Amino acid sequence: MNQKIYLSEDWLFNENFQEGMTATEYPEETLQPVRIPHTCKETPFHYFDESLYQMVSGYRRHLHIPTEWQGKRILLTFEGAGHDSTVYLNGSKVGEHHCGYTAFTVDLSAYANYGQDNVLCVRLDSREDLNVPPFGYVIDYMTYGGIYRDVYLEVKDQIALEDIFVHTLITPDEAQVTSEITFYEVAKDLNVRQYYMLKSDTVMSGVVSDVTSDNDWQFLCEQNVPTGATAETPFRIQGTIPHPLLWDTEHPHLYLLKTQLWQGEQLLDEAEVTFGIRDAVFKKDGFYLNGKKLRIRGLNRHQSYPYVGYAMPESMQKLDADLLKKELGLNAVRTSHYPQSHYFLERCDELGLLVFTEFPGWQHIGDDTWKAQAVVNAEDMIRQYRNHPSIILWGVRINESPDDDPFYEKTNAVAHKLDPTRPTGGVRAIKKSHLLEDVYTYNDFLHDGETPGCDPKKKVTSDTDKPYLISEYNGHMYPTKAFDNEERRSEHAIRHANVLDAVAGQEDIAGSFGWCMFDYNTHKDFGSGDRICYHGVMDMFRNPKLAASVYACEQDEIPVLQITSSMDIGEHPGCNRGNLYILSNADSVRMYKNDRFIKEYRPEMSPYKHLKHGPILIDDFIGDTLEKNERFRPKHAKEMADAMNIVARGSLNHIPKRLYPTALKLALLYHIDFAEVTKLYTKYIGDWGGTATVYRFDAIKNGKVIKSVTKEPVNGIRLQAEADHTNLTEHHSYDVALVRIRAVDAHGNVLPFYQEPVRITAEGDIAIIGPDTIALQGGMGGTYVKSLGRSGQGTLLLRSQTAGEIKIPFQVTV
C-alpha cells in the first residue's frame, strides 16, 4: 500500500544556485530556512519590476529514506515551481520540468541511499528569457518564481495504480461511471474493484467533511485486468449508480470513488478520486448543464497575491473561490492564463463554480521547441485536472494569439484524445479567425461606455453553428482605482452592468467572463506606471470596488445595498450630481432625506431589463417636500420637482429645452423668477447652508428592512478590519489568513480618499506577510497573517493615528 508524505518543512534556499548545492556536502549555514509554498523573492506592493524575481535559485533538503522502502517506487511530486526545474538527489540528476504552472513527478528509487540521509536539491530558473510558454515577448502579468505549490513523496509498490480518469454518462434513472486506469506495471491475476459514496451535501452551508466510514461505501463494479494489458494503455471499467444526485451550480453533489487493485487475495494499492455526475454541453444557442440552459457569468482570475506572488497555501486558494461564488455571486471563473492550484479547483468543485481553464501563454507563439513544450503543457494540464467536475472547457490556444493551424491542430488533438468528454476553446482577440476548437471564445472589448455592450455572435465567430463564449470584456478599456474620483468608480460599475445586460440579451451567447476579479502586478508595458493593472472589480487585497456590487446583486444569499455616491455634491464637476445609482438585490429600496420619505425604488425601474437586479437610477431628491413646504399646488409641485431632478443630473447652465414649457408655465402661474428658482434648487438639490443633509436607504425583502445605508457628511473615522478566519490550522503546511482593512465613517461607509498609514504589529505565535506599515488606498488595504509551525495564540494590532486601533486575536493549531 502507498504512503503520501508532504515535504513542506526543512527546506534551505539560496537566491544564487551553485553547482555545489547538489552534492551531499555543502556549507548549509549560508542558506536560508524556508517553508513551502515559497516565493523566491518577496516584492513591494507596487513600483517594482520583474528583475527582482528573475534568478536561478537553489533549494536543498535532507531526506531520510528508510530501508523498508527498498524495492518500491519513491515518487517526488512538485505541484508547481516557477519556471524551469532540475531535480537532483545525492548529486545525480533525477528529472527536469519546463513549465511553471503544471505538476511534475520524478522517481527517486534508483538514486536513493536506503537507511541513510539523502540530499535533495532543486535548481530553479525563474528568468523570463526561457524558451517555454508563456515567455518570448511581453506579458501582461508578473510570472514570479519559487516552489510555490505543495511538494510531496509517494511510496508505492512496483505494481500500482498510476492514474484514474473518471467520467460519467447520465440516463433517466442512473449514471454510468467509466474509469480509465493506467498502471505503473501490470502482472497476472490482477483485479480492480470499485466502490462509491456520496462525499458531502453540506458544502454551501458549511465546512466540507471528508470523514468517511467503511459502512458508507457501496459496491460499484469489479473486473479482471486482461493479461495482454500494458501499463501505458488505459484499462476501462464501468459501473452504474442508480438515481444519482447531480452536480450543478446550486447543488454541487460530489461522490468519492475508491479503486482497489488486487492480486489474488492481496490488496496491492488503493486510491480515492472525487468526481461529480453532470452533463455539461455547449450548443449553438448557449451552454446547458444537466439539460437546462444556463448563462455563464464569471470573472477571470490570476493566482497572484501582494508581496509573495504565487506562493500562498490552501486556505488562500480556496478563499478566492469562496469570494467568487459567495461574495460576488458568480457561477463561473476562467483561470487566466494558466492552470491553477488544485486547492482552488477543489473548492470550485465543492461550491458549484464552473471553470474554463487553459494552458500557459500570452499572445506570443515561439519556435518549434517552444510549441512542442506547449503541446506537452496541454497534455499535462488535461491529465492532471480532468477529474474536476467544475471544469467545463479546455483552453488549448495561446491567449490572444494569431492563427497557427498546424500548432493548434496538435493541441486540439491532445485534448480530444485525453478527454473526449469536454469541448475545447481558444481565446482570441480577432474576429472570424480559424476555428479548430469546439467553442469560439473571444475577448470582446467593443464597449467603451458609448458603444454596445457586446458584438452579436454573427459578427464575431467564423462558424455560427458552433457555440460562442465571451472570454474577456472591460479590463483595460476602463482601468479604475479604488481611490479614483466618484464618477469614474461609478462609470466602472455601470460599464460592467452594460456588458452583462447586453450579453444576457443575446440568446446565442453562452455567457461571459469579465476582466477581472482583482487588480494585479504587471510589467512596464501595462498597468498604470506603478506596475499594477487596475482592471479588477476588487483591489489586490480582494476589497470590493463599486463594480463588485453589480455582480453581487445577481445572487440572493447575501443582502446587497450600495449607493454609487457619497452624496457630496462638491465631488462632481460644477456641483452637478450626475447619474447616481442604487445597486441592490432587494425587493425594493426606500430612500429618505432627513428622515422624510422620498421614493421607493424597485427592480423593474432599472433600465437593465436582462439583469435580475440591474442598477437603478436615483431620479428624485425631493419627493413631496415642495408640495408640503412651498406654495405650489400638488400637480405643479410635482412638475417643478421633476424639472429640478432632471437639472440635478445636468447643470443649471444647461437646462434641457424640453423643460422650457414647464418653466414658462410655472413662471406665469407663480411669478417665479430665475433667482427664486436658483434658491429653490439650492435648498432642495444643492443642500447648501442649513443643517447637514442625511440620506438613508433601506433595502426591503419580504416586507422587512434587511440592510440600510446612511450617507451624511463625515463626522468621525474609524478602522474596520475583517479576517477571513482566525483559527489558523496547519495541515500540510503553514496557514494564512487574509485581513481586509478599511477606513469607514460612523455608518460604515468606506472613505475613498483616506490614504493614511496603518501600523501593523503581530504578537505571539503569528507573523505578518509584507511590511509593518501600509498606506490605505481608496480607504482600503490589507495584510496577511501566517502561522509559524507551533501551536498557540497571537494578536494582530492595527493602529492609525486618526482612525484608532483594532486588535484581532488568533488561535494556532499545529
N, C-alpha and C positions, 0 to 999 in steps of 0.2 A: 504493500500500500504506500501511497505517496505522502510526502510531507511538504508543507509550504512554510517558509521562514522569511519574514520580512527583514531586510537589511537597511534600516533607516538610521541606525546609530553607528558611532565609532568610525566615521569617515574622516580622513585627513585631506586637506586641499591646498593647492598652490596655484596662483594665477599664471605661473610660468611653468609649463610642463618641461621636465628634464628627463633625458633617457634613463638616467639612473633610478628614477622613481619606479621603474618596472621591476627592478631587482629586489631580491629578498632583504638585502641590507641597504639601508638608506637613512641618512640623518633626519629622522622624523620630527625632531624638535623645531625644524624650520617650517613645518606645515601647520595649517590652521584646522582645529577640530570643527567639523560641521555636521549638521543633521540633514537628512533627505526628507522632503524636497529642498533643493538648494539652488540659489542663483549664483552664477559666477561673479556677479558684481551688483551690489545694491546701488541704485541710482537716485538722484534727486527727484523731486516731484515733476519738475519741468526744467527747461533751459539746460539740457544736456544732449550729447549726441551719441551715436552708436559706437564710437571708438571706445567708450567705457567698457563695454562688454565683449568687444571683439578681441579674442585672445585664444591661445592654445593652452588650456589649463590641464591640471592633473589631479586626479582623485586616487586615493590609496586607502586600503582597508585590510586588516588582518582577518583571516577566516580559518577557524579550526574545522577540519573535515575528519569526522570520526572514522575509525577502521570499518565499522559496520556498513558504511556507505560504499565500500569497495564492491565493484561488480554492478552497481546501479548507475542510473543516469543522474548527473548532478547538473541541473539546468539553471542558469542565471538569467533572469529577465529584467530588462530596463524598460519601464513603461514609456519613458520619454527623456531624451537627453539632447540638448541643442549644441551642435547640429551634425557633427561628423565624429563618430566614436570608434576608438580602437581599444579592445579589452585585452589585458594581459593577466596571466596567472603564473606566479613564480618565475617571471621573466620571459615566459613564452606567450606569443600572440595566440589568442584563442578565438577571436572573432572581430568583426567590424560592422558598422552600420552607417548608412549615408543619408539618413533622414532624421530631422529633429522632432517629428510630430507623430511617428509611429513607434510601436514597441519592437524590441528585438530580443532574441534569446541566444545564448551561447552555451555550449556543452563543456563543462569543466572536467569531466570524468577522466580524460586521458592525461590531464596535466596536474592532477591533484596529488599532494603528498598526504596519504591517508594516515590518520592518527597523529598528525603534526600540524604546526602552524603553516598557513599558506598566505601569500601576499597577492591581493587583487589590486590591479591598477587600471585606470581608465584615462586614456589620452582623449581630450575633448576639444574639438576645434569649433569655436563659435564665430569665426570670421565670416563676413558676408561676401567674400570673393570666391566661395566654394562653387564648384560646377555642379550643383544639385539644386532642385527646386526648394524654395522659391527664388533663389538668388540668380543674379545675372544682369539685373538692371534695377531701377528704382522700385521701392516697395513702400506702400502706404501703411506701414506699421513697424514698430520695433520688433526684432526677432529674438533678442536676449540670448542667454546661454545658461549652461549648468545642467546637472542631473535634477530635473525639476519635477519628475513624477516618481512613483514608487519603484523600488528595487527589491527583488525577492528571489530566493532559491526554491527550487522544487526538486525533490529527490524521488525518483521513480524507478520501478523495475524496468528491465530491458523490454519486456513485453508489457505495453501500457497504452492507455488511450492518449492520443495526441490532440485531436480536435473533434468537436461535435458541433455540427451546424444543424439547428432545429428550425423547421418551417412547418406551417400548418395550412390546411385546406378546410374551409368551413362548408358543411352541408346543413340542411334544415335542422337535423336533430343531433348532430355530432361534429366533432372536429377530427380530421385525420392529421396525426402528428408524424412527420417524417424526420428522421435523423440521418445525416450523412457523417459517418465516423471514419477517421483515419487513425492508424496505429503507428507507434514507433517501430515495432516489429510484429510479425504475425507468426503463429505456430499452429500445430494441430490441436484439435479438440477445444477450440475457443468458442465461447458462448457469450452473447450480450443479452442482458436483462435490463428492462427499464421500468421505472415506477414514477408516478407523478403525484403532485399535491398542489392545492391552491396555496399560494405563498402568503398573500395578505389581502385583506379587504378594507383596510383602515388607513390607507396612505394619505388621502386628502384631509383626514380629520386628525391625524396624529403621527406618531413615530412608527416607522415600519419595523416590524419584528421578524427576525429570521429564525426564531427559536422554533424548532420542529420536533415532532415525536415520531418514532418508528411506526406508531399506530396510524399516523396521518397519511402514510404513503399508500397509494393504490397501484396495483399492477397494471402496466400498460401493454407490454409485449416482451417476447424474447425470441432469439434467433441464433442459430449456429453460424459462425463465420466460415464461409466456404474455404476449402483447403487451397484453392487457387488464388485466394485474395492476396493482394500486395499491400505493403504499408502505405504506398502513395495513392492507391485507388480507393475512393470513398466507399465504405460499406453502408448500404442503405437498410434501414429497419423502420417499420411503420406500425403504428397502433392507433386506436381511436379513443377519444374522450366523449362520453355521452353528455348531451345538454351542457356544453361548456359555457362558462362565463367569459364574455368577450372583453378584449382590451379596447378602450376608446378614450377620448379626451376627458369625459366626465366620470367614467368608472373604469379606471385602468387596472383591471384584474390581471394579476400575474400568477404564473404557475412555476413550480420547480420540477425539473426533470432530472431524476437520478439514473445514471447509466453505470452498470456494473459489468466488468469484464471477468469472466470465469474461465478456468481451465479445469475441467472435471469438477471436483468439489472444492477447489481452491479459488478464493477471490483474489484476483491479481491487482485490480485497480477499480476505482470508483470516482465519479465526477458528477457535480451538480451544475445545471445550467438553468438560469432564469429565462423564461420565454413568455410571450403573450400570444393569444389567439385573436387575430384580427385580419380583416380583408381591406387592404389599403390600395386603392386604384385611382390612377389619373385617367380621365376620359376627355374626349373632345370638348365637353362643356364644363369641366371642372374636376374637383377631387371628391372621391367618395370613400367613406370609412364605414365598413360593415354595411354597405348598401345604401347609406344615407349621404346625401351631398353635404359637404362641409366646407365653408370658406376658410382658407388658411389665413391666419392673421398673426404675423410674427415679427421679430426683430433679428438682426444679425448680432452675433456675439463674438468678440475677441476673448482670448483666455488670459489677458494681462491684468496686472494689478499695480498700484503705485509702489515704487521702491524696489520690489522683488521680481518684477517682470512676470514670468510664467510660474514661479515657484510658490505655489500655495497648496496646502493639504486638502484632504477630503472635505472638510466642513465648508471651506470657501467655494469649492467647486459646486457642491450641492446647493449652497445658498443662492448662487446665481440662477439656478433652475427654479428655486422657490420664488425668487423675485420676479422672474419672467411670468410664471404661472399665477402666483397668488397676488403679488403687488401690482403687476402691470396687466393682469387679466388676459394674457396671450394664450394661444393654443399651439404655437409653433416657434421654432428657433432655427436659424441657419448658423452652422459652426464655421464662420468665415475666418480665415481661408485655409483651413487645415483640420484634420481630425483632432478632437479634444479629449479631455480626461474621461476615462470610463466612469469615474465618480459622477461627473456631470451627466453623462448619458444614462447611468443607472437611475439618477434622480428624475430625469426626463421620463424614463420607463415608469417609475412609480407615480408620477404626477399626471401622466397622460399628455405630455408635451411632445408634439410632433417635431421631428428633426430632419433637416436637409443637411447632410454632411458631405464634405468634399476633400479631395486630396490637395496637398500643398501647391501653392503657386499664385502669382500675381502679375498678370499681363504678359510677362516675358516667357518666350519659348526658346530654349537653348539648343545646343548641338545634339548630335545623335547620342552621345554619352549621357547628357542631361535628360533627354527624352526617355532613354532606357531606364534611368532611375525613376522617372515619373511613372512609368508603367509598373515598376516594382512597388512604388508607393501606393498606387491604386490597388494592387493585389494585396499588399499588407493591410491597407485600410479595410478592405471588404472582409478579408479573413478574420480580422481582429474585432470588428464591430457588428457583424451581420446577425448576431443573436439579440440585438437590442430591438424590441418591438417598436420603440419610438421612431426609429429611422425609417423614413418612407421614400427617400430619394438619395441616390448616389451622385455626387458631383464629380464627373470624370473629364472635365475640361478645365484648363488653367483659367482662373478667374480673369475675365475681360480680355482674353487673348484673341488673336486673329484666327481665321480658319486654317486648319492644317489636317486635311483629311487622312493621310496615312497614319499620322500620330494618333488622332482621335478614333480611328478605326480600331487601333490596338487597345486603347483604354476602355472603349465600349465593349470590346470582345472579352476582355478580362472580367469586367463587371458582370456581363451576362453569363459567363461560364461559371464564375464562383458564386453568383447569387441570381438565379433566373427568376426569383420571386419579387424583385424590386426593379423599378424603372431607373434609367439613368437621366441625368440632366447635365447641362453645361453652361455655366454663367457667362454670358457675353454682353457686350455693350454696343453691339451692332445689330441693325435690323436685317432681316431676310438673309441671314448667314446660312451656311451649310448646316443641315440638321441631321446629325448622325445619332443623336440621343433620342430617348423616348419622349422627353418633355422639353419644350423650348423655354429655357429660363433666361430672363433678360433683365438687365438693370435699366429701369425706366426713370430717367431724370428729366422728363418733359416738364414737370410742374415747376414754375418759377414764381408762383404767387398770383400770376395772371392767367397763365395758360392752363389747359385742362389738367385734372389730377393725374391722368394716365392716358396713354395711347390705347385705342382699341386693338384687340388681338390681330385683326386682319391687316393692320398697318405694320406689325412687328414680325410675326412669325412667317417663315418660308413654307410652312405646311399647316394650313388651318384645320386639317383633320387630326392633328396631334395636339396634345394638351399644351397649355400655356400658363406660365407662372412668373410673376414679377419677383426678382430676387433682391433688388435694392431700389430705394427711392429716397428723396430728400438728401440727407447727409451733407455733402459738400455744396449743395445748392443753397444752403442757408445755415452755415455754422453759427451756433448760438451758445454763448457762455451763460452760466448761472448768474453772472454779475452784469450782463448786458442791460440796456435800458428796457423798461417795461414793454414798450411797443414791439421791440424785437423779440423778446421772450414770448409775448402773446402771438405774434405772427408765426413764430416757430411752431407753436402748438396748432395754430389754425392750418398751417401747411400740411402737417401730418393728418389732420382731420380731412382736409381736402382730398388727399390721395386715398385714404381709407374709404371715404364715401364714394369716390369715383370708381375704385376697384370693385366695391360692393355692388355698384350699379351695372357692372358688366357681367352678364351671366356666364360667359365663356372664359373668364379668367379664374384660375383655380385659387388665387389668393396672392398675398404679397408679404415681403419681408422688408421692413423699414431699415434704413441705415441711420443709427444703430442703437444698441442697448445703452452703451455708456461711452464717455469720452476716453481717448486712449493716446498714449505717447506714440510719436511717429518721427519720420526722418525730415530733413530740412526741406525737401521738395514739397512737403504737405503741411497742413496744420496752420497755426496762427503765429508762427515765429518763435513760440516758446516750446516747440516740439510737442504740442498737444493738438490733436484733432478734436475740435469741439462739436462733434457730429451727433453725440448721444442724446437720448431723452433723459439720461441720468449723467451725473458727473462721474469722475473716476472712482469715487468712494461709494458709488451707487445711490447717491442722493438724487431724488427725482427733480427734474426741471418741470416747468409748466406742461410741456408736451407729454410727459409721462401720464398725466391725468386723462388725456384724450384716449389712451389705450385702456387705462384702468376703468374708465366709465363703461366699457363694454362687458365687464363682469358684474355679478350680483352678490358676491360673497362679502366683500368689504365695502362699506359706505364710502362714497367719494363725493366731495364737495370742494371745489376750487374756483376761486374768482380770479380772473386774469389780471386784476388791477389792485393796487393798494388803495385806490380811490383818492389819491393825492393828485390834484389836477396840475400842480406845478411840474410833475414828471413828464407832461405832454407838451409838445410844441404849441405855443400860443395859448396854453392852458385849456386846450380843447381835448375832451376826454377820448375822442375817437371811439372805436368799437371795443367794447368790453364784453366779456363772455362769462357765462356760468358753465362750468364743467361738472356734471353730476350724473350719477346713475339712480337718483331718487325718483319717486313718482312725481314729485313737484318740488319747487324751491320757492319759498316765500321771502320776499325782500322787504326790509323795514328800514326806515330812515328816522333816526332819533326816536325809535320805538313806535313810529307811525307806519302802519302797513302801506306799502306802495303797490306791490303787484305780486301775483303768483305765477311762476313760470313752469311750464310743462314740457315734456319731451317732444310733443308734436309741434311745438313752436319753433323747434330747431329747423334751419334750412337744410340740414343734412339728413335727407329722407331715407338714405340707405343704411344709416347707423342707428342702432337701438337707442343710444343716448348721445347724440351729437351736441356740439357746442350750441348754447342758446344766447342770442344777443340780448344784452341788457338795454332795453329801449325806453325805459321810464324811470326818471329820477324824482318825479313829482307826485304821482298818484292823484289823490283828490284834494291835495292841500290848497291849490288855487281856489277851488270851489269853497273850501271851508274858511280860508283866511283872507281872500281878496274879494273884490266887488263884482266878480263875474258870475253870470248865470251858469248853471251846470253844463249846458251844451257848449257855451263859449269858453268856459274854463277848460273843458277837455280839448277844444281846438287850440287854445293857447298853449296848454301843456304839451300837446303833440308837436306843435311847432317848435317849442323850446327844446324838447327832447331831441328833435332832429338836428337842430343847430348845435346842441351839446356835443354831437359826434363830429361836427364840422367846425364852423367858425362864425362868429358874429359878422365878420368882414366878408363872408362868402355865403350869404343866406341863399338857399336854393330858390329858384324862380317859382317853383310850384307853391311856395309859401306866400307869395306876394298877395294873392287874393284874400287869404285869411288875414294877413297883416292889415290890409286896407279895410276890410270889413270891421275888424276889431277897433281899428283907429277911429273909424267913423262912429261906431256904436258907443265907445267908451272914451273917446277923445284922448287916446293914448299917444304920446309922442315917443321918439326914439330914446330919450333919456329915461322915461318910465319903463320901457321895455328892457333897457340895459339894467335898470335897478332890479326888476323882477328876475332877470336872468342871473344876475349876481347873487341874489338872495336864494334862489331855488336850485340853481345849477352850479354856479361858481363857488358857492359855500364860503364866500369871503365875509369876514367880520363875524361878530356874534360868537356864540358858543360853538365848540367843536362839533362837527357833524359825525354821527356814529351810524354806520351801516351794519345791519345784521341780516344774514341769510340763513334760513332754516331749511334743511333738507327733510322732506316728508316721505315716509314709507309706511303704507298701510295706516295712514292717519296719524302717525306718531313722528315726532322730531327725532331723527337718527343721527344728525350731525349739524353743527352750527359753525358759521364763520362770521367773525365780527371784525370790521375794518374801521379804525379811527386813528387819529394822529398818535404816533408812538409816544408813550409816556413812561416807558420802562423797558429794559433789555435784560434778558436772562439767557443762560446757556441751557440747551436741551441736548441730551445725549442718549443714544439707544444702542445697546449691544445686542447683536443677533442671538447670542447665547452667553450665559455667564458661568455655566458649568463646563469647564474645559476638560475633555476626556481624551487621553492618549490611547489609541488603538495600535495602528501600525506605525504611527509617527507622532510628531507634535501636533497639537491642536491650535487653531487660530480663531479668534472672534473678531468680527468687524464692528467697530464702534462708529456710528454716524453721528456727527456733531452739527448742531445748528444754533444760530443766534436768533431768538424769537422775541416778539413783543409780548405784552401781557395776555394776548389772546392766542398765542401760539403760532402767529404768522411769521414765516421766515423773513428776515430783514435782508433783502437782496444786495444792499450796498454796505453791509457791515463786513469789513475786511480786516478786523483787528486780530492780533495774535492770541493764540491759546497755548498755554504751557501744559505739557503732558508729563505726568510722573507715574511710574509703575512701582509699587511696593510689594514685597513678599515674593511669592513663587510664580510670578509672571514677568514678562518683559514686553516692551513695545517694539513694533517693526517701524522703522523710519525715524524721523527727527523728533526731539522732545519739545519742539516749538513749531507750530504751524500757523499760517495765516488763513483765516476763513476766506473763502471766495464765493461771492454771492450769498453770504451769510451761512455757508455750509462748508463742511470739511469732514475729516475722519482720521482714524488711526486703526491699527491692528494690534491686538493683544495675543501673545502666544504663550504656551506652556513651556516649561524648562526641563521636563523629564523627571520631575519629582512632585509627589502629592503635597497638597497644602492649600493655602489661601493667598489671595492677593487683592490689592486695591488699586484701581486706576483713578487718579486725581486729575481733573481738568480745571484749569484756572484761567480766568480772563479778568483783566483789570477793570473792565467796565460792565461785564455780564455775569460776574460772580463765579462760583465754582461748583463742581459736581464730583461726587465720589461714587464709583461703581464697584461693588465687591465681586470677586471671582472665587470660585471653588475649583481646585485642580485635582483630578483623579488620574493616577498612572497605574 
